[in-house]
């Protein structure tokens, strides 16, 4: 599945896994004549809530929109603080700034790249209204320390649908959780997102705020609706999710086996990890030089986070995030990879000039 490629085309860092079922689902909606938000979105929301075992799921136009709506529904705004990790994409920063709250950056754990609960504790003030906890790269955060903070926790599951902490699905711990269905996420609707919550109040507010028309009384709302075309694709992708996760874990297992004897640190092993990214630690190697050599070998590797937020804001004091940005590289891993491509990635890493064989 996915786009065909010739031997001269580099293996992309990420690609969606799509097929005829997705095409037929979207075509069916187009033939129906109703392509905007409607019955298909309602069905997808119901299926998504059922999958997670939660009360409410509300579709949105993107993961960023989902977080923006969640913050609004929680009445977070000017004068409030929201703690987010610095080692994450700027979508979280944007959503906090959209509601004119103050983003408070926290460092991450060196071993995982996930937000550090001990650093979060140091940054809590009387103005802290929520902590956003992303499960980075498909590796679940240990949620107990965050739940013990006594603050509203918003899980960011943009990279972690299907991952588990202590056997429980990510997205089911916080007061609310947000998901992204961007083109290269675990499942995709092209663009799109979802708010998940056990709170009837939050769900109702999100539904009201995501569309501007047919309101009883005027309030500032947002055109953040999901379309029926996206939802139809999403239901096919959700059906595929168990197989997609099995494929990710199978490829990761192959990488662990084939890279074991190399002088490169491999990702943390965790039974709940879905390996949205296969992130390796290349400490002592110049990341740019490594990526350029991999490109020359036909394999595109990237930073798993393009730039930490503290660097955009010119703030110091985040040593683990700074270190992660310099030493972590993401090697292509996704279900659309063919066996030939997997072999090419393995060979490129095994024979890289930067790594030497070590005693295992």
Secondary structure, 3 states (H helix, E strand, C coil): CCCCCCCCCCECCCCCCCCHHHHHHHHHHHHHCCCCCCHHHHHHHHHHHHHHCCCEEEEECCHHHHHHHHHHHCCCCCCCEEEEECCCCCHHHHHHHHCCCEEEEECECCCCCCECHHHHHHHCCCCEEEEEEECHHHCCCCCHHHHCCCCCEEEECCCCCCCEECCEECCCCCCEEEEECECCCCCCCECCEEEEECCHHHHHHHHHHCCCCCCCCCCCCCCCCCCHHHHHHHHHHHHHHHHHHHHHHHHHHHHHHHHCCECCECCCCCCCCCCCCEEEECCCCCHHHHHHHHHHCCECCECCCCCCHHHHCCCCCCHHHHHHHHHEEEECCCCCCCHHHHHHHHHHHHCCCCCCECCC
